[in-house]
Amino acid sequence: MDRVVAYCHTVGADISRTEALPVIGKGTAACGEAANHFRNNEFDSAQKAYSAYLKKTLSMCYSLTIADNPIDSSAINRLKKK
């Protein structure tokens, strides 16, 4: 029975990671867009793009648990620090 529960937990973690990857990719693209705006002295646009990054990426990162995703947790933690 424990194996079935562990297997189902793994399946749930895999689903969460699969859902998170496109969102994290979009969030990272928004962060790059914010950096480009900042380099061009477009501070309002940079702030909007950075806010989009925060909304898209960090909300998804916080919903993933480190125990579910030990390999990718370091990448997620780096995104959280930015």
C-alpha positions as CSV (number, residue, x, y, z in Angstrom):
1,M,0.0,0.0,0.0
2,D,2.8,2.4,0.8
3,R,4.2,1.9,-2.7
4,V,0.9,2.8,-4.2
5,V,0.8,6.0,-2.2
6,A,4.4,6.9,-3.0
7,Y,3.7,6.2,-6.7
8,C,0.6,8.4,-6.7
9,H,2.6,11.1,-5.0
10,T,5.3,10.9,-7.7
11,V,2.6,11.1,-10.4
12,G,1.2,14.2,-8.7
13,A,4.7,15.8,-8.5
14,D,5.3,15.0,-12.2
15,I,2.1,16.7,-13.2
16,S,3.0,19.8,-11.1
17,R,6.4,20.0,-12.8
18,T,4.9,19.6,-16.2
19,E,2.4,22.4,-15.6
20,A,5.2,24.6,-14.1
21,L,7.8,24.4,-16.9
22,P,5.9,26.6,-19.5
23,V,5.0,29.1,-16.8
24,I,8.5,29.4,-15.6
25,G,9.7,29.8,-19.2
26,K,7.3,32.6,-19.8
27,G,8.3,34.2,-16.5
28,T,11.9,34.0,-17.3
29,A,11.2,35.6,-20.7
30,A,9.4,38.4,-19.0
31,C,12.5,38.9,-16.8
32,G,14.7,39.2,-19.9
33,E,12.2,41.7,-21.3
34,A,12.4,43.7,-18.1
35,A,16.2,43.7,-18.4
36,N,16.1,45.0,-22.0
37,H,13.7,47.8,-21.1
38,F,16.0,48.7,-18.2
39,R,19.0,48.9,-20.4
40,N,17.1,51.2,-22.7
41,N,16.1,53.5,-19.8
42,E,12.5,52.5,-20.2
43,F,11.9,52.2,-16.4
44,D,8.0,52.0,-16.5
45,S,8.1,49.2,-19.0
46,A,10.8,47.5,-17.1
47,Q,8.8,47.6,-13.9
48,K,5.7,46.2,-15.7
49,A,7.7,43.3,-17.3
50,Y,9.3,42.5,-14.0
51,S,6.0,42.4,-12.3
52,A,4.8,40.0,-14.9
53,Y,7.9,37.9,-14.2
54,L,7.1,37.9,-10.5
55,K,3.5,37.0,-11.1
56,K,4.1,34.2,-13.6
57,T,7.2,32.6,-12.2
58,L,7.3,33.0,-8.5
59,S,3.8,32.1,-7.8
60,M,4.3,28.8,-9.6
61,C,7.7,28.2,-7.9
62,Y,6.2,28.6,-4.4
63,S,3.5,26.1,-5.2
64,L,6.1,23.4,-6.0
65,T,7.7,21.7,-3.0
66,I,11.3,20.9,-2.8
67,A,10.6,17.4,-1.7
68,D,8.6,16.8,-4.9
69,N,11.3,18.1,-7.2
70,P,14.8,17.7,-5.7
71,I,16.6,18.0,-9.0
72,D,15.0,21.3,-10.1
73,S,14.7,22.8,-6.7
74,S,18.1,24.6,-7.0
75,A,16.9,26.2,-10.3
76,I,13.7,27.3,-8.6
77,N,15.6,28.7,-5.6
78,R,17.8,30.7,-8.0
79,L,14.7,32.2,-9.6
80,K,13.3,33.0,-6.2
81,K,16.5,34.9,-5.3
82,K,16.3,37.0,-8.4
